[in-house]
C-alpha cells in the first residue's frame, strides 16, 4: 500500500531519487473522473481488462457509497473497444483524519488496471490534480506495486491466491497434511456446511464476526455494511456465505465475492468455543469446491498482516501462492 502526500507545493512526486516522478509540467491528457454507478454496463467493461478483481466492480462501489457516503471518482482512459486503463478512487472525508483519496477503501488489493507505465502516469497525475482541487491530504493506492518502481510502500502485506485449474481430488492432494486432517476431523465430528446467499446467513456471520472482533480487541463494522453487502453482492449472485454448523449451532462462517472467473475470500469468523471442530477449515473447503464447480479459475485468499503468523499459516496450508502486496 502506497501513500502520496499531495499537500506539498509545486512538484508532486514520491520521495526518493529513483521514485516515480510526476510534476505539473508532465504532458497529460485532461481526464474527468467517472462514477461507475452511472454505467449499467460497468462490470462488462471492467472484466475486459487483464488484472480485474471483484473490487473494481460497480457492486463494491455501491456498498461503500451507500454505507459510508464515499464518493466514487474513477479515472479511466477509453480505448477502441471500451476501457483501456483504469484507476479507481473513492473520496473519503472524515472529521478526524480529513479528506483523502483511496484506491479503494476496505480492499485487500485493488491495483490500477493499466497496460503500461505511461497510461498509469496519465491517470495518476490527473488524480493528483483532482485531489489538490478537492483538498485531499493524501492519495493512497492499495495495489499496483509494479507502477511505483522503487518507491517504498507505507505498509506491506502478504497476499495468497489459489489456482482452481485442476479437479477436486488434485486440489485436496495439494493441501498441507494438517489442513486435510482438519477437514476430515470436521466431517467426522458431524460439522456440516451450507452455502447461502440469504440475509439470515449474513446475520449468522455477523454474530460470529462480532465475537471474533471482540477477542482481537477491535470494534466490528456496522451491520449496515454487511446488509449492503447482502443487498448489492450476495442477492445479485456475486457472493456467498459458507456457514459451518454443528448440531444446528453456527461454529464458523466465511464470506466470498466473485466477478467473472475470479473470487476472493473476504471475511472469516468463528466461535472460539468450537475451534476444535475445525469449522473454518471445512467452510473454506466447501467454498473452494463450490467455486471449482462454478468454473472460477482463481480464488484470492485476501491480504494478511505480516505480523499475523497464525492467519498466514492458515492460508499457506491451502496450497496456493504467496506474494507481497
Protein Blocks (a to p, Z undefined) as FASTA:
>chain_A
ZZddfkbgfbdcdehjklccddfklccdddddddfklmmklmmmmmmpmkbcfklpmklm
mmmmmmnopacdddddddfklcfbdcdddddddfklopaddddehiabdcdddfbfklmm
mmmmmmmmmmmmnopabdcdeehklmnojaccfbdcdddddddfbcfklmmmmpcfklmm
mmmmmmmnopacdddfbfklmmmmmmmmmmmmmmnopacddfklmmmmmmmmmmnopacc
ddddeehiafbdcddddehjbdcdfbdcddfklmmnommmmmmmmmmmmmmmnopabdce
bjadfklmmlmmmmmmnopacddZZ
